[in-house]
Amino acid sequence: LPDDTYVPFIQTDVAVNPGNSGGPLFDTEGRVIGVNSQIYSRSGGYMGLSFAIPINVTKNIVEQLKAKGYASRGWLGVMIQNVDQALAESFGLKKPEGALVAQITPDSPAESSGLEVGDIILAFNGLRIGRSSDLPPAVGSTPVDATVPVEVMRGGKRKTLSVTVGELQEPTAERKNASLQKSDNSGIGATVQALSDDEKKQSGISDGLVILEVDPEGPSAKTGIRPGDILVSFNRETVNSVDQLKELIGKAPRDQSFPVLIQREGSPIFLAMTLDKG
């Protein structure tokens, strides 16, 4: 759904047809709990599935319109992902929870506050973050310029940071395309090569290795790494060359998962890798 990152839409089976958007959604006791927004349809008419903006989100927007004539959302400046069981173990968590920070936008509130790639956000302004999808609505509903506490897990220890929330601007998207330079086999069941200067400029990555081929039976394939991915960090260490990657592989634990950071189609993703003994 459009804007579903910041708006936790209510899914319902109430019949909503074209022209009904903006009308109230009532519960069985007659209370307004949302504003009808959109439907899922292949015909243009109601097909059994509709969505409404929750009333608390609507009230927040109304108050902003009264106060300043427009509505804005809070902005943190991070790209995040869910924490599964394997990643939880690799980061020292007892169970999967929180939002894993995979990338931080330069000159953002996250960077200014001291947030780091690899931090797992467990709470934002007193709200528990059970999964990554909990964070955007929490940040978006926070007033711009408000300073709030953010609890993170870093290096196996909990830490609380103070973050001053910025204002979300309309995002722009760019497709990144670049040429590659050859290198040797990586030693993790994948053939890699260094980024070209042109690719570094276009992708905004100064270090990393491009994955060319993946052995279906090797550690990379089992981790979920695909050809075309860019390996950015390995066991919390930035990757800058094939030789350095081989050194990191030699130091990495065996039969124990650890995090690797890749970039896939412009988006950073953490994965949990396990190397076999021998």
Summary of the structure (lengths in Angstrom):
residues: 278
radius of gyration: 22.1
end to end distance: 47.5
largest distance: 67.4
contacts: 808
relative contact order: 0.11
helix: 20%
strand: 33%
